[in-house]
Each structure stands twice: as C-alpha cells, then as structure tokens.
Amino acid sequence: MEFTGYLDFWFTDRPIVERVNAFVEIGVKRLDVWCWRNAPMAELFSECQSLGAVLNSSFDEDMGSLADPEDNEKTIRSWSESLEMAEKYQVDHLFIFSNQVDIIDGKEWTRRLSRNVTESEQYANLLDQTEKIMKLVEQTHVQVWVEALNEFHIQGGVLVHDHDLAADWVRRMDHPQFRLAFDCYHQQRTAGNLIYGLEAYHGLYPTVHVGDVPTRQEPGTGEINFPAIARKLHELDFDGFIGMEFAPSEDPKVVLDRVKEIFL
C-alpha cells in the first residue's frame, strides 16, 4: 500500500505550495489536489519535481453534469482541457462525478438539471458521454477514477451517490483506464456496508479513501471501524493507494503514524 496526501486538507496553516515540502518531510510523496482550475498547478508541479514528489490526482470543479444532456458539449470540452492539464503536469489520475457540484453560501449543491430528465435517461446519457470521454483518455497516460458523492451534505440530489451504481458504471465501461475510487467517508454517509462493498467491488478499485465519519478526520476519530477495514483489505491482498482525504485532528506526523499503524 502507498499513502497519498491531500494538499487541501493537511498543513492548512501555510500556503498550498509550501504543503508539498511539509508532506515530503513526513515521508509522503504522492499528493492529491482538488479543483485544478483554481490551484497553482505550475507552481505545485515545479515544487514536486524539485522535492521528488508527484501530483497523484485532481478533478475539474467545472466539468459539467454527465447526467444532463444539455451539458454534453461542456463535459467533452472540459475533459479535453483536464487531460491536457494532466499530461502537462504529469497528474496520474482524474476523478469523474455524475453531476456538477457548486458551492453556494458555503454549502455544496448539485447544479439543477436544465430540464426534466428521468434517472434512467440521465444514466444513459452519462454512459454515452463517458464512452466519448474515454476516447480522449486513451490518448493519454491518465487513469479516470469514479467517485460516488454522498447526498448527506451535497444538497439537490446526486445521480451516482453510492458505490453500487459507481461500480456498475465501471463495469459497463470495462476499460483499463476507468476505475472505482472506494471512498469510506462517502459510502458510510450514503449506505454503510463498507466490508460488503470492499468484497463486492474487489478488483475495481485501485484506491481507498479513509476519512472518518462524521468529522472527516483521520481513522479512529469517528464511527468507522478502520481496523476491520484494514484487515479486510489485507485479506483481499489490496496493494493500491490509501488516500488520506481528511483533515488531521492533531500533529500531522502523529496522525500519519497512527494511520500507518492501522493499515500496515
């Protein structure tokens, strides 16, 4: 297993570019960043190169809704731009979501669909658009990760909000560059059944995110039984990424040691 560190959650007392060195100092050299359009990607990439780190993943905060047929032109255009960025800055993974999520008055809201579309029509459009996007992805080194977003704190409804449908999306695409991101925080918020999910979707996910519920801090601060999660991953011979997409509750080095103790 390899741990990846989220620049948006850790070391938030300093500018984001300086967080690269902070991660490297505690031994984490594969780094994730949210919202690439608003991030200083050139500076982050340069800092990573100088310190022997890499940019592991990102996503486009303005990718549009795959579930909305009126966004079809936008989603293709935004994905073309995301892939160009990923090639330029050697970002290995890009996240894909079913819906556009906007921040309004400090809360996350799914962007309203342009017209009334049934869920089956939304899903059919999502699959058609994904096939077109993957034609672009095939020309790059990038692997696309599907993430189901919970509806507990994202208001307005998300088409792909649980891992069952996310896994179906991955299986229907049946593409080596299209995989599942198993996010314990989102799954627990939506449906629970984490052990079941790890077993049922085994082979689909190269990354597991380990934020606890309810505060999205490190394992051991909430209700998820992460020692049981770790045991199951070892039983399944999982050897992928452990995404530390959470805000540490105390000194980051202490938190990292605690996470390693659980998973290694």
C-alpha positions as CSV (number, residue, x, y, z in Angstrom):
1,M,0.0,0.0,0.0
2,E,1.1,3.6,-0.7
3,F,-0.3,6.6,1.1
4,T,-1.4,9.7,-0.8
5,G,-1.7,13.1,0.9
6,Y,-4.4,15.7,0.2
7,L,-3.0,19.2,-0.1
8,D,-6.4,20.8,0.6
9,F,-6.8,19.1,3.9
10,W,-3.3,18.9,5.5
11,F,-1.0,21.7,6.7
12,T,-3.6,24.3,6.1
13,D,-1.7,26.8,8.2
14,R,0.6,27.5,5.3
15,P,0.2,28.3,1.5
16,I,-0.7,25.3,-0.6
17,V,2.7,25.2,-2.4
18,E,4.6,25.0,0.9
19,R,2.5,22.0,1.9
20,V,4.4,19.9,-0.7
21,N,7.6,20.1,1.4
22,A,5.6,19.5,4.6
23,F,4.4,16.2,3.2
24,V,7.8,15.2,1.9
25,E,9.3,15.8,5.3
26,I,6.9,13.3,6.8
27,G,7.6,10.8,4.0
28,V,4.5,11.2,1.8
29,K,5.5,12.0,-1.8
30,R,2.3,11.2,-3.8
31,L,0.0,14.2,-3.5
32,D,-3.6,15.0,-4.4
33,V,-5.1,18.4,-5.1
34,W,-8.7,19.5,-5.5
35,C,-10.1,21.8,-8.2
36,W,-7.2,22.1,-10.6
37,R,-8.6,25.2,-12.3
38,N,-8.2,27.2,-9.1
39,A,-4.9,25.6,-8.0
40,P,-1.4,26.9,-8.8
41,M,-0.7,23.8,-10.8
42,A,2.5,25.1,-12.5
43,E,4.0,26.0,-9.1
44,L,2.9,22.7,-7.5
45,F,4.4,20.7,-10.3
46,S,7.7,22.6,-10.1
47,E,7.8,22.1,-6.3
48,C,7.0,18.4,-6.6
49,Q,9.8,18.0,-9.2
50,S,12.3,19.7,-7.1
51,L,11.4,17.6,-4.0
52,G,10.9,14.2,-5.6
53,A,7.1,14.2,-5.2
54,V,4.4,13.7,-7.8
55,L,0.9,15.0,-8.3
56,N,-1.3,11.9,-7.9
57,S,-4.8,13.2,-8.7
58,S,-7.1,16.1,-9.2
59,F,-10.5,17.0,-10.6
60,D,-12.2,19.8,-12.6
61,E,-14.5,21.8,-10.4
62,D,-16.3,23.0,-13.6
63,M,-16.6,19.7,-15.6
64,G,-20.4,20.0,-16.0
65,S,-23.0,17.2,-15.4
66,L,-22.7,14.0,-17.3
67,A,-26.3,13.3,-16.2
68,D,-27.6,16.4,-18.1
69,P,-27.8,16.1,-21.9
70,E,-27.6,19.9,-22.2
71,D,-24.1,19.8,-20.8
72,N,-22.8,17.3,-23.3
73,E,-20.7,19.8,-25.2
74,K,-19.4,21.3,-22.0
75,T,-18.4,17.9,-20.5
76,I,-16.4,16.9,-23.6
77,R,-14.7,20.3,-23.7
78,S,-13.9,20.3,-20.0
79,W,-12.5,16.8,-20.1
80,S,-10.3,17.7,-23.1
81,E,-8.9,20.6,-21.0
82,S,-8.4,18.4,-17.9
83,L,-6.5,15.8,-19.9
84,E,-4.3,18.5,-21.4
85,M,-3.5,19.7,-17.9
86,A,-2.8,16.2,-16.6
87,E,-0.4,15.5,-19.4
88,K,1.4,18.8,-18.9
89,Y,1.8,18.4,-15.1
90,Q,2.1,14.6,-15.1
91,V,-1.1,14.1,-13.0
92,D,-1.7,10.3,-13.0
93,H,-5.4,10.2,-12.0
94,L,-8.5,12.4,-12.6
95,F,-11.8,12.0,-10.8
96,I,-15.1,11.8,-12.5
97,F,-18.5,12.5,-11.0
98,S,-22.0,12.2,-12.4
99,N,-23.1,15.8,-11.5
100,Q,-21.7,19.3,-11.3
101,V,-21.4,20.4,-7.7
102,D,-21.3,24.1,-6.8
103,I,-20.6,25.9,-3.6
104,I,-23.5,28.3,-2.7
105,D,-23.4,30.2,0.6
106,G,-20.8,27.8,1.9
107,K,-22.8,24.7,1.1
108,E,-22.4,22.1,-1.7
109,W,-25.3,21.9,-4.1
110,T,-25.8,19.7,-7.2
111,R,-26.4,22.0,-10.1
112,R,-30.0,21.9,-11.2
113,L,-30.7,19.9,-14.4
114,S,-31.6,22.1,-17.4
115,R,-34.8,20.2,-17.9
116,N,-36.8,17.3,-16.5
117,V,-34.9,14.1,-17.3
118,T,-35.7,10.7,-15.8
119,E,-33.0,9.0,-13.8
120,S,-32.8,6.2,-16.5
121,E,-32.3,8.9,-19.2
122,Q,-29.7,10.6,-17.0
123,Y,-27.7,7.4,-16.6
124,A,-28.0,6.5,-20.3
125,N,-26.6,10.0,-21.2
126,L,-23.8,9.5,-18.6
127,L,-22.7,6.3,-20.2
128,D,-22.8,7.7,-23.7
129,Q,-20.7,10.7,-22.7
130,T,-18.3,8.5,-20.8
131,E,-17.6,6.4,-23.9
132,K,-16.7,9.6,-25.8
133,I,-14.6,10.9,-22.9
134,M,-12.7,7.6,-22.8
135,K,-11.7,8.0,-26.4
136,L,-9.9,11.1,-25.3
137,V,-8.4,9.4,-22.2
138,E,-7.0,6.6,-24.4
139,Q,-4.6,9.1,-25.9
140,T,-3.1,9.9,-22.6
141,H,-1.4,8.2,-19.6
142,V,-4.3,9.2,-17.3
143,Q,-6.5,6.8,-15.3
144,V,-10.0,8.0,-14.5
145,W,-11.4,7.3,-11.1
146,V,-15.2,7.2,-10.5
147,E,-16.3,8.6,-7.2
148,A,-19.8,8.4,-5.7
149,L,-20.7,11.5,-3.8
150,N,-22.9,11.3,-0.8
151,E,-26.2,13.2,-0.5
152,F,-25.9,13.8,3.2
153,H,-24.1,17.1,2.8
154,I,-24.4,17.6,-1.0
155,Q,-27.9,19.0,-1.5
156,G,-30.1,18.6,-4.5
157,G,-29.5,15.0,-5.4
158,V,-26.6,13.2,-7.0
159,L,-27.2,10.6,-9.6
160,V,-24.3,8.4,-8.7
161,H,-24.3,8.6,-4.9
162,D,-23.5,5.1,-3.9
163,H,-20.8,2.5,-4.7
164,D,-23.3,0.1,-6.2
165,L,-24.1,2.4,-9.1
166,A,-20.5,3.6,-9.3
167,A,-19.3,0.0,-9.7
168,D,-22.0,-0.6,-12.3
169,W,-20.6,2.4,-14.2
170,V,-17.1,1.0,-14.1
171,R,-18.2,-2.5,-15.1
172,R,-20.2,-1.2,-18.1
173,M,-17.3,0.8,-19.4
174,D,-15.0,-2.2,-19.0
175,H,-11.9,-0.1,-19.6
176,P,-8.5,-0.4,-18.0
177,Q,-8.2,3.4,-17.6
178,F,-11.6,3.6,-15.9
179,R,-11.7,2.5,-12.3
180,L,-13.5,3.0,-9.0
181,A,-12.4,5.1,-6.1
182,F,-13.7,3.4,-2.9
183,D,-14.3,6.3,-0.5
184,C,-15.2,5.2,3.0
185,Y,-16.4,8.6,4.1
186,H,-18.9,9.0,1.2
187,Q,-20.0,5.3,1.4
188,Q,-20.6,5.5,5.1
189,R,-22.6,8.7,4.7
190,T,-24.8,7.1,2.0
191,A,-25.2,3.4,2.7
192,G,-22.6,2.0,5.1
193,N,-21.9,-1.7,4.2
194,L,-18.2,-0.9,3.9
195,I,-16.9,-4.5,4.3
196,Y,-19.6,-5.8,1.9
197,G,-18.5,-3.1,-0.6
198,L,-14.8,-3.9,-0.3
199,E,-15.6,-7.6,-1.1
200,A,-18.3,-6.9,-3.8
201,Y,-16.2,-4.4,-5.8
202,H,-12.8,-6.0,-5.2
203,G,-10.8,-5.7,-8.4
204,L,-12.5,-2.5,-9.4
205,Y,-10.8,0.0,-7.1
206,P,-7.1,0.9,-7.0
207,T,-7.6,3.5,-4.3
208,V,-9.4,3.5,-0.9
209,H,-10.1,6.9,0.9
210,V,-10.1,6.7,4.6
211,G,-11.7,9.8,6.1
212,D,-13.8,9.0,9.2
213,V,-17.4,10.0,9.9
214,P,-18.8,12.4,10.9
215,T,-16.0,14.9,11.0
216,R,-13.9,13.7,8.0
217,Q,-10.8,13.5,10.2
218,E,-8.4,10.6,10.4
219,P,-9.3,6.9,11.2
220,G,-10.1,6.5,14.8
221,T,-11.9,9.8,15.3
222,G,-15.4,8.7,14.3
223,E,-17.7,5.8,13.8
224,I,-16.0,3.7,11.1
225,N,-14.2,0.5,12.3
226,F,-11.0,1.1,10.3
227,P,-9.0,-1.8,11.9
228,A,-11.7,-4.1,10.4
229,I,-11.4,-2.2,7.1
230,A,-7.6,-2.7,7.1
231,R,-8.0,-6.5,7.9
232,K,-10.4,-6.9,5.0
233,L,-8.0,-5.1,2.6
234,H,-5.2,-7.4,3.7
235,E,-7.4,-10.5,3.2
236,L,-8.1,-9.2,-0.3
237,D,-4.4,-8.6,-0.9
238,F,-5.1,-5.0,-1.7
239,D,-1.9,-3.3,-2.7
240,G,-3.1,0.1,-4.0
241,F,-3.4,3.6,-2.7
242,I,-4.7,4.7,0.7
243,G,-6.0,8.2,0.1
244,M,-5.7,10.4,3.2
245,E,-8.5,12.7,2.2
246,F,-9.2,14.0,5.7
247,A,-8.2,16.9,8.0
248,P,-5.8,15.7,10.7
249,S,-7.1,16.4,14.2
250,E,-3.6,16.9,15.6
251,D,0.0,17.0,14.7
252,P,0.2,15.5,11.1
253,K,3.2,13.3,11.8
254,V,1.4,11.7,14.8
255,V,-1.7,11.2,12.6
256,L,0.3,9.6,9.8
257,D,1.9,7.2,12.3
258,R,-1.5,6.3,13.6
259,V,-2.8,5.6,10.1
260,K,0.2,3.5,9.2
261,E,-0.3,1.5,12.4
262,I,-3.8,0.7,11.3
263,F,-3.1,-0.2,7.7
264,L,0.4,-1.5,7.7
